[in-house]
Amino acid sequence: MRFSAQFVKQVFKVVNMKKLVGANMVTPPKRRDFTTRRIEHSEWPKKTELIQDSPLITLFPRHSTKRHVFYLHGGGYALEASPFHKEIQEGMVAAGLKVSYFDYPLAPENTAEITLSRTLEAFGRLSFLYPDDRFYFFGDSAGGGLALSVAQQLRNLNQPHRPLKLALVSPWLDLTLQDPRVAALQAEDVLLERDRLAEAGKNYAGNFSLEDPRVSPLFGDMKDLGELFVISGTADILHPDVLRLQERVAKTTGTHLHLESVPGMMHDFVVYPLKESEPYRNQIQEFYLQ
């Protein structure tokens, strides 16, 4: 069942969703691995590996393909994937894409040093298992920031296997939250609270500076990253970051960015079962299949 964005935004306001989300990002509830277990029991053919103790689950479409999406979920680097992430993955598989979901280590139990290293290890495992595949990244919110950080690190290391395309939904690109437009959007955002988001960011950064590209890829080099497709709602306190990303990419070479700024839409709206989300999910699939 699909809901309208306006209805969901009103519900989120009534229940003060940003307070709940913020509290859970700073002090996460007990880990239950609910969505990971559901993905492991998906009806699609699958292969599961452990990268140390973090599951890496690849779902295969009915027909063989070399188009392979590496999927990193959002949640402030602290929250587990939701059932909505499983739905998006299975939609991609139904469209004919191979999808690998990595249940990366979460904060505050882990920091960026562990998370980034293990995510690079997971992608390295995929490139070893599927050396002829054309890899694409998907990341929403914190997963979008992690996806861009991983792509930058692979470029810096001159790795032969790198993503050709990245689709980023409402990516968290700057953990400093320093853009003055962030504060200006606080009242309009129904999902994120700046102060709690800042706490979650510090938990994830650990010993890294908040301006280190390994945690805030907006401060990294944007050259030679391939094709980027970014979707962001204008009622999202992280929206200013994607505008800065657009400015940065325009001044470099080897990277092409297409930005969809969607008026009035909330943070991570593409992930939610909204009537307004469907066209953008389809655009992401078409972006990978082109």
C-alpha positions in Angstrom: 0.0 0.0 0.0 1.3 3.4 -1.0 0.7 6.6 1.1 0.9 10.2 0.0 3.9 12.2 1.2 1.7 14.9 2.7 -0.2 12.3 4.8 3.1 10.7 6.1 4.6 14.1 6.9 1.6 15.0 9.0 1.7 11.7 10.8 5.4 12.2 11.5 4.7 15.7 12.9 1.9 14.4 15.2 4.1 11.6 16.7 7.2 13.8 16.7 9.1 11.3 14.7 12.3 13.3 14.6 12.6 13.0 18.4 12.2 9.2 18.2 14.6 8.8 15.3 17.1 11.1 16.9 17.0 9.2 20.2 17.4 5.9 18.5 20.4 7.0 16.4 22.2 8.2 19.6 21.2 5.2 21.7 20.1 2.4 19.3 17.6 -0.2 20.4 18.7 -3.8 20.8 20.1 -5.2 17.5 17.6 -7.8 16.1 18.9 -8.2 12.5 15.2 -8.5 11.5 15.6 -7.1 7.9 18.9 -9.0 7.3 17.1 -12.3 8.3 14.2 -11.4 5.9 16.7 -10.7 3.1 18.4 -14.1 3.8 14.9 -15.7 3.3 14.1 -13.8 0.1 12.4 -15.8 -2.6 15.2 -14.7 -5.0 18.3 -17.0 -5.5 21.0 -15.8 -3.1 24.5 -16.2 -1.8 25.5 -15.2 1.7 29.0 -14.6 3.0 30.4 -13.2 6.2 32.9 -10.3 6.1 34.3 -11.0 9.5 30.9 -11.1 11.3 29.0 -8.8 8.9 26.6 -10.4 6.4 27.0 -9.8 2.7 24.0 -11.1 0.8 23.8 -11.2 -3.0 20.4 -11.6 -4.7 20.3 -12.9 -8.3 17.7 -12.1 -10.9 16.1 -14.8 -13.0 18.4 -14.1 -16.0 22.2 -13.8 -15.8 23.5 -10.2 -15.7 26.8 -8.4 -15.2 25.1 -5.3 -13.8 25.7 -5.5 -10.0 24.5 -3.1 -7.3 26.4 -2.8 -4.0 23.7 -1.7 -1.6 24.4 0.4 1.6 21.4 1.3 3.8 20.7 4.5 5.7 20.1 5.0 9.4 22.5 7.6 10.7 25.3 4.9 10.8 23.5 3.6 13.9 20.2 2.1 12.8 19.6 -1.3 11.2 18.1 -1.6 7.7 14.3 -1.4 7.5 11.9 -3.6 5.6 11.6 -0.8 3.1 15.3 -1.4 2.1 14.4 -5.1 1.4 11.6 -3.9 -0.8 13.9 -1.7 -2.9 16.5 -4.4 -3.3 13.9 -6.9 -4.5 12.5 -4.3 -6.9 16.0 -3.9 -8.4 16.4 -7.7 -8.7 13.0 -7.9 -10.4 14.2 -5.3 -12.9 17.1 -7.6 -13.8 19.9 -6.4 -11.5 22.2 -8.4 -9.3 22.1 -6.8 -5.8 24.5 -7.3 -2.9 23.4 -5.9 0.4 26.1 -5.4 3.0 25.0 -5.2 6.7 27.9 -3.0 7.6 29.1 -2.5 11.3 27.0 0.2 13.1 27.8 2.9 15.6 28.2 3.5 18.4 29.6 -0.1 18.8 31.8 0.6 15.8 33.3 3.8 14.3 34.1 4.8 10.8 37.6 3.2 11.0 36.0 -0.2 11.3 32.9 0.4 9.1 34.8 1.9 6.1 37.5 -0.8 6.3 35.0 -3.6 6.4 32.9 -2.1 3.6 36.0 -1.9 1.4 36.7 -5.5 2.3 33.1 -6.5 1.4 33.4 -4.8 -2.0 36.8 -6.4 -2.5 35.2 -9.8 -1.9 32.5 -9.1 -4.5 35.0 -7.9 -7.1 37.0 -11.2 -6.5 33.9 -13.4 -6.8 32.4 -11.5 -9.8 35.5 -10.1 -11.7 33.6 -9.5 -14.9 30.7 -7.6 -13.4 30.0 -3.9 -13.9 29.5 -2.5 -10.4 27.2 0.2 -9.3 26.6 1.6 -5.8 23.4 2.5 -4.1 23.2 4.4 -0.8 20.5 6.3 1.1 21.1 8.8 3.9 24.2 7.6 5.8 24.5 4.8 3.3 24.8 7.4 0.6 27.7 9.1 2.4 29.4 5.7 3.0 29.0 4.8 -0.7 30.7 8.0 -1.8 33.5 7.6 0.8 34.1 4.0 -0.4 34.1 5.2 -4.1 36.7 7.9 -3.2 38.9 5.4 -1.3 38.8 2.9 -4.2 39.8 5.8 -6.6 42.6 6.9 -4.2 43.9 3.3 -4.0 43.7 3.0 -7.8 41.7 -0.2 -7.5 40.9 -1.9 -10.9 37.3 -2.6 -9.8 35.4 0.6 -9.0 31.8 1.7 -9.3 30.8 3.0 -12.7 27.6 4.6 -11.3 26.4 5.7 -7.9 22.8 6.4 -7.0 22.5 8.4 -3.8 19.2 9.2 -2.1 19.3 12.0 0.5 23.0 11.3 1.2 24.6 12.5 4.4 27.8 14.0 3.0 29.0 16.4 5.7 28.9 15.2 9.4 29.9 18.7 10.6 26.4 20.0 9.7 28.0 23.4 9.3 26.1 24.8 6.4 23.9 27.6 7.8 21.0 26.4 5.6 20.8 23.2 7.7 19.6 25.2 10.7 17.2 27.1 8.5 15.5 23.9 7.4 15.2 22.4 10.9 11.6 23.4 11.4 10.6 22.0 8.0 12.3 18.6 8.4 9.9 16.1 9.9 12.4 13.3 10.3 15.8 14.6 11.4 16.8 16.7 14.4 20.1 18.5 13.9 21.5 18.2 17.4 20.8 14.4 17.7 22.2 13.9 14.2 25.3 15.7 15.2 25.7 13.3 18.2 25.2 10.3 15.9 27.9 11.8 13.6 30.4 12.1 16.4 29.7 8.6 17.5 30.4 7.3 14.0 33.5 9.5 13.4 35.3 8.2 16.5 38.9 9.3 16.3 38.5 10.8 12.8 37.9 14.5 12.3 34.4 15.3 11.2 36.0 16.9 8.1 37.9 13.8 7.2 36.6 12.6 3.8 36.4 9.1 5.2 33.4 10.3 7.2 32.4 13.4 5.3 33.0 12.7 1.6 31.9 16.2 0.7 35.5 17.3 1.8 37.1 14.7 -0.5 38.3 14.9 -4.1 35.4 14.6 -6.5 37.3 13.7 -9.7 37.0 10.5 -11.6 34.0 9.0 -9.7 32.0 8.1 -12.8 28.2 8.9 -13.0 26.3 10.1 -10.0 22.5 10.3 -9.7 21.4 12.1 -6.6 17.8 12.5 -5.3 17.0 14.9 -2.5 13.9 16.6 -1.1 14.0 20.3 -0.4 12.4 19.8 3.1 15.4 17.8 4.3 18.1 19.4 6.5 20.7 17.5 4.5 19.6 19.0 1.2 22.2 21.8 1.3 24.9 19.2 1.2 23.8 17.9 -2.2 23.8 21.4 -3.6 27.4 21.8 -2.4 28.2 18.4 -4.0 26.8 19.7 -7.3 29.0 22.8 -7.1 32.1 20.7 -6.3 31.5 18.2 -9.1 30.9 21.0 -11.6 34.5 22.2 -11.0 36.2 18.8 -11.5 36.7 16.2 -14.3 35.8 12.5 -14.7 32.6 12.8 -12.7 29.1 13.6 -14.0 26.3 14.4 -11.6 22.5 14.5 -12.3 20.6 16.0 -9.3 16.9 15.7 -8.8 15.9 18.3 -6.2 12.2 17.4 -5.3 10.2 20.3 -3.9 8.7 19.8 -0.4 9.8 16.2 0.0 11.2 14.9 3.2 14.5 13.2 4.0 14.9 9.7 2.4 11.4 9.9 0.9 12.4 7.5 -1.9 12.8 4.7 0.6 9.3 5.0 2.0 6.2 3.4 0.4 4.9 6.7 -0.9 3.0 7.3 -4.2 5.5 10.0 -5.0 8.5 7.7 -4.5 7.7 5.2 -7.3 8.9 7.4 -10.2 12.2 8.0 -8.6 12.7 4.3 -7.8 12.1 3.6 -11.4 14.6 6.3 -12.4 17.3 4.7 -10.3 16.7 1.3 -12.0 16.8 2.9 -15.4 20.0 4.7 -14.4 21.6 1.4 -13.7 20.2 -0.3 -16.8 21.2 2.3 -19.3 
